[in-house]
């Protein structure tokens, strides 16, 4: 039934867009047909539910779209629409370009077999429900096939927006947990309506089974009971919440009762949520906070983690659950188990999450380090070096040979420090091209949802390159900018490239950037460019292109104020940077409603605020 519903949606989308383009055209002239088993074998597809392929054969407005699954049929519809002249340059109605054109003469022959199984967008940031729904709607248009909601409720990602956290000029709205639950249900319906693969949870398994909610990365003032404390990691002789934050707290994983409690919680969640395709089971979202009791010191955290995962797998197998479990390589868990091994590799998907890596260089052409450091409990440090980060992946691959993907952060915090997004788009393109050689089968973009300021190229490129890693970067870039900005797109492209080239990304991409006269001079060069550049204001554009230019004019004004703040901050001239910081924030707060769908003001300002500590 879910497949049939998603296929109905694909038909509805074809009819809807065709009516906008050519009201007299009968979209029923294009048929949908599933691939035969022989065709699937020819394409190398062993699991049609998981692997995407479509074939389009339309001549003079008549023909068919063959598909491996319902979401592939939907992606085939959007590809056919692009062949007919449509473009989808950002999420939401303001990102669609739908020309009036005769479809009776449409001809298109396309064959697509996605090179990567995993092509997922993960919610982050501060979002309204409409922002998240727009991203789910956009995902298959760009080639993504999955969506990940994170945590049990995805509460924090909505709560930040509806309470207008960080913006004193907007009155907070009530946001009870019940409303978050309703929004999550609405979002899941939209995901399944499109046949997208649904990923869920991640962090939370170290607190929710104890009866402590894991809603956000904040200290809620919760005082654990003695029974709850007994299960928590002992750090510096004390068991309790790590800095008061439930999501960041590890447990005493050598304790079989702890592992059993978590395993049963996983199996129970899967039974209550059969709509989940990939259930993420992660430990705490922090490091150097593992349990130091004598029993835990006898093995690496990954050994106890694998034992717990095997227990969960046994329970899931007993209840007949087909759900797949994504397990995490992150901080302490980057060090593979020494003795424990996953017994049923087909259940599990390795998730490589190199959060400390550099985003000014891609994986492409980098050889993983041949060895990794010795594991030192609660005395670990992780750097930006790509080879070192890939070394952890290689070490895990020596003990696990199943399915896997990269979980990465190009459009999360890193996007704050590449104001043109052109460095990140090229790095993302290179990373995706490198996945196969690294033994990885795709990517989850852990990303802000309002991330298309000053352009949406990186977001669109990610999905397209995951489908086809041979995609030429320059050709894709020029085609995107021409669609998004119209005939004068060259000025927009030059503007974005210059922002990326002049901004000191490597310095400000750190949690605590050091004072830098060189950064101040680079930023002065950027400010001088912003002062003299003359951005056009083209006329007679479609609404999506007009919005693109509005965004660029806003971004120029905002970047001028960012430079006014960062130049003295780079020199630690507090008398100058303090008032400039206040002006930057007020400018963003006052104009937030104008750019809400494209720019996450909360996340941008919060990243820079933290650097002042």
Secondary structure by P-SEA (a helix, b strand, c coil): caaaaaaaaaaaaaaaaaaaaccccccccbbbbcccaaaaaaacccccccbbbbbbbbccccbbbbbccaaaaaaaaaaaaaaacccccccccccbbbbbcccccbbbbbbbccccccccccccccccaaaaaaaaaacccccccccccccccccaaaaaaaacccccccccccccaaaaaaaaaaaaaaaaaacccccccccccccccccccccccccccccccaaaaaaccccccccccccccccccccccccaaaaaaaaaaaaaaaaacccccbbbbbccccccccccccccccccaaaaaaaaaaaaaaaaaaacccbbbbbbbccccccccccccccccccbbbbbbccccccccccccccccccccccccccccccccaaaaaaaaaaaaaccccccccccccccaaaaacccaaaaaaaaaaaaaacccccccbbbcccccccccccaaaaaaaaaaaacccccaaaaaaaaaaaaccccaaaaaaaaaaaaacccccccccccccccaaaaaaaaaaaaaaacbbbbbcccccaaaaaaaaaaaaaaaaaaaaaacaaaaaacccccaaaaaaaaaaaaaaaccccccccaaaaaaaaaaaaac
